[in-house]
Amino acid sequence: MSTVIYPSPIFGPVHSRRLGISLGINLLPADGKVCSFNCVYCECGFNEDHRPTLPFPTREEVASKLEQKLQAMVTEGQLPDVLTFAGNGEPTCHPHFAEIINDTIRLRDQYCPQAKVSVLSNSTMIHRQQVHDALMRVDNNILKLDTIDPLYINKVDRPNGTYDVNLMTERMKAFNGHIIIQTMFMQGEYNGESVDNTGEEYVAPWLEAVKEIKPQLVMIYTIDRETPAHHLQKASREQLDVIRDRVIAAGIPCTASY
């Protein structure tokens, strides 16, 4: 069972395959997971196995801890490439997400102006105007879109409550290109059913949606850490390269992480 629960509100820095030296900002409780998805591949495990007892960190706590860490990194001469909102679930679930983004941009400008502010989100809260506007202010607005197949989403991403992928892609278009699409490709099975989304029946419709969203970048990746569901498998380098090249051929920059 995968149980990677991150410290809160600040962790790292860690080396990210996609972002470089990343200082993590975890807006979720330090002893559990809070997420609007319950992905079978999540390194933090299943939601039901990590119910938190602690509260969300406050806006003031996040700003204070972030400033302390940035001061220490300046003293050590090791500045981050990126300040990344990630951790034990969905960062935009925090009730003061927008205000915390403002605080973070202010502290970034003060201590490490070359660093980018990134948010890793599953997109479920982008209908909230404050969340949308806050994501427009960050450098890297990284939103998940694993597929546009509703059955696959319900089987693999397992959203809590109603999730309309067609409505979600429309909301992604509203960022007017200020968006990075992040997609997990994998193979294997879960509960005896295939979770392979590398085939044409998944890739072709996904690619059409990506073209309509017109992101500044697409990041495709595969499993890199332990997963709570067994029998999941990495997509191959060759599969990722083929998908990457198709995105690039469509005129959209794309990176692949193996």
Buried (B, 14 or more C-beta within 10 A) or exposed (E): EBEBBBBBBBBBBBEBEBBBBBBBBBBBBBBBBBBBBBBBBBBBBBBEEBEBEEEBBEBEBBBBBBBEBBEEBEEEEEBBBBBBBBBBBBBBBBEBBBBBBBBBBEBBEEBBEEBBBBBBBBBBBBEEEBBBEBBBBBBBBBBBBBBBBEEBBEBBBBBEEEBEBEEBBEBBBEBEEBBBBBBBBBBBBBEEEEBBBBEEEBBEEBBEBBEEBBBBBBBBBBBEEBBBBEEBBBBBEEBBEEBBEBBEEEEBEBBBBE
